[in-house]
Amino acid sequence: MAHDQSELLQGTLELLILKTLSLEPLHGWGISLRIRQMSRDVFQVNQGSIYPALQRMQSKNWISSEWRTTENNRRARYYVPTPAGTRKLVRERSQWERSVAAVNWVLDSTGGPA
């Protein structure tokens, strides 16, 4: 079942973008496709969500960009994480893992004392 981007929290989208860009520089459309592939079609990030997120992240100095030619011989802005973005990814991933563990504890709880 695919989820519309509106169901993702802003910080979660930024985390997914940073992870995707940590693998290789990509343009906006490529980021959307890669997130869809890596999430096994669970997350389908539309263009109306990806580009505002990229602009926010660039203004926070988490990513930088440069114009390159795509494999289809078109010009596109490619994004890469900055050192600050790489540090942000490490912090946010750690927080995400703690949050997921806590949610799982609640879901697995039988309601009795630990």
Phi and psi restraints in degrees (value plus and minus 20) as a CYANA .aco file:
   2 ALA   PHI    -105.7   -65.7
   2 ALA   PSI     124.3   164.3
   3 HIS   PHI    -130.6   -90.6
   3 HIS   PSI     115.0   155.0
   4 ASP   PHI     -89.0   -49.0
   4 ASP   PSI     129.4   169.4
   5 GLN   PHI     -75.3   -35.3
   5 GLN   PSI     -50.3   -10.3
   6 SER   PHI     -80.3   -40.3
   6 SER   PSI     -38.9     1.1
   7 GLU   PHI    -103.5   -63.5
   7 GLU   PSI     -30.9     9.1
   8 LEU   PHI    -110.1   -70.1
   8 LEU   PSI     118.9   158.9
   9 LEU   PHI     -91.1   -51.1
   9 LEU   PSI     129.4   169.4
  10 GLN   PHI     -74.0   -34.0
  10 GLN   PSI     -66.8   -26.8
  11 GLY   PHI     -83.5   -43.5
  11 GLY   PSI     -53.1   -13.1
  12 THR   PHI     -87.9   -47.9
  12 THR   PSI     -61.9   -21.9
  13 LEU   PHI     -81.2   -41.2
  13 LEU   PSI     -63.1   -23.1
  14 GLU   PHI     -83.2   -43.2
  14 GLU   PSI     -59.0   -19.0
  15 LEU   PHI     -82.1   -42.1
  15 LEU   PSI     -65.0   -25.0
  16 LEU   PHI     -84.5   -44.5
  16 LEU   PSI     -59.0   -19.0
  17 ILE   PHI     -85.2   -45.2
  17 ILE   PSI     -67.1   -27.1
  18 LEU   PHI     -79.9   -39.9
  18 LEU   PSI     -62.2   -22.2
  19 LYS   PHI     -82.5   -42.5
  19 LYS   PSI     -65.2   -25.2
  20 THR   PHI     -80.5   -40.5
  20 THR   PSI     -65.1   -25.1
  21 LEU   PHI     -92.8   -52.8
  21 LEU   PSI     -39.4     0.6
  22 SER   PHI     -89.0   -49.0
  22 SER   PSI     -38.1     1.9
  23 LEU   PHI    -106.3   -66.3
  23 LEU   PSI     -57.3   -17.3
  24 GLU   PHI    -193.8  -153.8
  24 GLU   PSI     133.8   173.8
  25 PRO   PHI     -85.1   -45.1
  25 PRO   PSI     118.5   158.5
  26 LEU   PHI    -163.7  -123.7
  26 LEU   PSI     138.3   178.3
  27 HIS   PHI    -110.0   -70.0
  27 HIS   PSI     149.5   189.5
  28 GLY   PHI     -73.2   -33.2
  28 GLY   PSI     -68.1   -28.1
  29 TRP   PHI     -82.3   -42.3
  29 TRP   PSI     -60.3   -20.3
  30 GLY   PHI     -84.3   -44.3
  30 GLY   PSI     -56.7   -16.7
  31 ILE   PHI     -83.0   -43.0
  31 ILE   PSI     -65.6   -25.6
  32 SER   PHI     -78.6   -38.6
  32 SER   PSI     -66.3   -26.3
  33 LEU   PHI     -84.1   -44.1
  33 LEU   PSI     -62.6   -22.6
  34 ARG   PHI     -85.5   -45.5
  34 ARG   PSI     -61.1   -21.1
  35 ILE   PHI     -82.6   -42.6
  35 ILE   PSI     -61.8   -21.8
  36 ARG   PHI     -81.8   -41.8
  36 ARG   PSI     -64.2   -24.2
  37 GLN   PHI     -84.6   -44.6
  37 GLN   PSI     -68.3   -28.3
  38 MET   PHI     -87.9   -47.9
  38 MET   PSI     -48.0    -8.0
  39 SER   PHI    -108.8   -68.8
  39 SER   PSI     -14.6    25.4
  40 ARG   PHI      37.0    77.0
  40 ARG   PSI      25.7    65.7
  41 ASP   PHI      49.9    89.9
  41 ASP   PSI      -7.0    33.0
  42 VAL   PHI     -95.5   -55.5
  42 VAL   PSI     -64.2   -24.2
  43 PHE   PHI    -126.1   -86.1
  43 PHE   PSI     102.8   142.8
  44 GLN   PHI    -138.5   -98.5
  44 GLN   PSI      79.0   119.0
  45 VAL   PHI    -106.3   -66.3
  45 VAL   PSI      97.8   137.8
  46 ASN   PHI    -102.4   -62.4
  46 ASN   PSI     143.1   183.1
  47 GLN   PHI     -83.3   -43.3
  47 GLN   PSI     -50.3   -10.3
  48 GLY   PHI     -89.2   -49.2
  48 GLY   PSI     -33.5     6.5
  49 SER   PHI    -124.7   -84.7
  49 SER   PSI     -56.9   -16.9
  50 ILE   PHI     -89.2   -49.2
  50 ILE   PSI     -63.7   -23.7
  51 TYR   PHI     -90.6   -50.6
  51 TYR   PSI     -60.4   -20.4
  52 PRO   PHI     -81.3   -41.3
  52 PRO   PSI     -57.3   -17.3
  53 ALA   PHI     -84.8   -44.8
  53 ALA   PSI     -62.1   -22.1
  54 LEU   PHI     -83.2   -43.2
  54 LEU   PSI     -60.7   -20.7
  55 GLN   PHI     -84.4   -44.4
  55 GLN   PSI     -63.3   -23.3
  56 ARG   PHI     -80.1   -40.1
  56 ARG   PSI     -64.4   -24.4
  57 MET   PHI     -88.1   -48.1
  57 MET   PSI     -55.4   -15.4
  58 GLN   PHI     -88.3   -48.3
  58 GLN   PSI     -59.1   -19.1
  59 SER   PHI     -88.1   -48.1
  59 SER   PSI     -44.3    -4.3
  60 LYS   PHI    -108.6   -68.6
  60 LYS   PSI     -18.4    21.6
  61 ASN   PHI      44.2    84.2
  61 ASN   PSI      11.1    51.1
  62 TRP   PHI    -110.1   -70.1
  62 TRP   PSI     -43.3    -3.3
  63 ILE   PHI    -158.1  -118.1
  63 ILE   PSI     137.6   177.6
  64 SER   PHI    -147.3  -107.3
  64 SER   PSI     150.0   190.0
  65 SER   PHI    -164.4  -124.4
  65 SER   PSI     140.2   180.2
  66 GLU   PHI    -172.9  -132.9
  66 GLU   PSI     131.8   171.8
  67 TRP   PHI     -99.6   -59.6
  67 TRP   PSI     113.5   153.5
  68 ARG   PHI    -159.5  -119.5
  68 ARG   PSI     150.8   190.8
  69 THR   PHI    -117.5   -77.5
  69 THR   PSI     111.5   151.5
  70 THR   PHI     -98.0   -58.0
  70 THR   PSI     154.4   194.4
  71 GLU   PHI     -83.6   -43.6
  71 GLU   PSI     -39.8     0.2
  72 ASN   PHI    -114.4   -74.4
  72 ASN   PSI      -6.2    33.8
  73 ASN   PHI      43.4    83.4
  73 ASN   PSI      15.7    55.7
  74 ARG   PHI    -135.3   -95.3
  74 ARG   PSI     133.0   173.0
  75 ARG   PHI    -104.8   -64.8
  75 ARG   PSI     114.9   154.9
  76 ALA   PHI    -167.9  -127.9
  76 ALA   PSI     133.6   173.6
  77 ARG   PHI    -104.6   -64.6
  77 ARG   PSI     101.3   141.3
  78 TYR   PHI    -120.6   -80.6
  78 TYR   PSI     120.3   160.3
  79 TYR   PHI    -132.5   -92.5
  79 TYR   PSI     125.5   165.5
  80 VAL   PHI    -159.5  -119.5
  80 VAL   PSI     129.0   169.0
  81 PRO   PHI     -93.5   -53.5
  81 PRO   PSI     123.6   163.6
  82 THR   PHI    -105.5   -65.5
  82 THR   PSI     150.9   190.9
  83 PRO   PHI     -76.0   -36.0
  83 PRO   PSI     -58.1   -18.1
  84 ALA   PHI     -84.8   -44.8
  84 ALA   PSI     -56.9   -16.9
  85 GLY   PHI     -86.9   -46.9
  85 GLY   PSI     -58.3   -18.3
  86 THR   PHI     -84.8   -44.8
  86 THR   PSI     -62.1   -22.1
  87 ARG   PHI     -84.3   -44.3
  87 ARG   PSI     -60.2   -20.2
  88 LYS   PHI     -80.6   -40.6
  88 LYS   PSI     -63.4   -23.4
  89 LEU   PHI     -79.3   -39.3
  89 LEU   PSI     -65.3   -25.3
  90 VAL   PHI     -81.2   -41.2
  90 VAL   PSI     -67.2   -27.2
  91 ARG   PHI     -83.2   -43.2
  91 ARG   PSI     -67.5   -27.5
  92 GLU   PHI     -88.2   -48.2
  92 GLU   PSI     -55.9   -15.9
  93 ARG   PHI     -85.0   -45.0
  93 ARG   PSI     -61.7   -21.7
  94 SER   PHI     -81.4   -41.4
  94 SER   PSI     -65.5   -25.5
  95 GLN   PHI     -82.8   -42.8
  95 GLN   PSI     -61.7   -21.7
  96 TRP   PHI     -80.5   -40.5
  96 TRP   PSI     -65.4   -25.4
  97 GLU   PHI     -83.0   -43.0
  97 GLU   PSI     -58.9   -18.9
  98 ARG   PHI     -84.8   -44.8
  98 ARG   PSI     -62.4   -22.4
  99 SER   PHI     -84.8   -44.8
  99 SER   PSI     -63.5   -23.5
 100 VAL   PHI     -82.2   -42.2
 100 VAL   PSI     -63.3   -23.3
 101 ALA   PHI     -80.6   -40.6
 101 ALA   PSI     -62.6   -22.6
 102 ALA   PHI     -84.7   -44.7
 102 ALA   PSI     -62.6   -22.6
 103 VAL   PHI     -82.1   -42.1
 103 VAL   PSI     -62.5   -22.5
 104 ASN   PHI     -83.6   -43.6
 104 ASN   PSI     -57.0   -17.0
 105 TRP   PHI     -81.4   -41.4
 105 TRP   PSI     -63.4   -23.4
 106 VAL   PHI     -84.5   -44.5
 106 VAL   PSI     -66.9   -26.9
 107 LEU   PHI     -84.4   -44.4
 107 LEU   PSI     -52.4   -12.4
 108 ASP   PHI    -107.2   -67.2
 108 ASP   PSI     -26.0    14.0
 109 SER   PHI     -90.1   -50.1
 109 SER   PSI     122.5   162.5
 110 THR   PHI    -117.0   -77.0
 110 THR   PSI     -19.5    20.5
 111 GLY   PHI      71.3   111.3
 111 GLY   PSI     -28.8    11.2
 112 GLY   PHI    -108.3   -68.3
 112 GLY   PSI     157.5   197.5
 113 PRO   PHI     -84.9   -44.9
 113 PRO   PSI     131.9   171.9
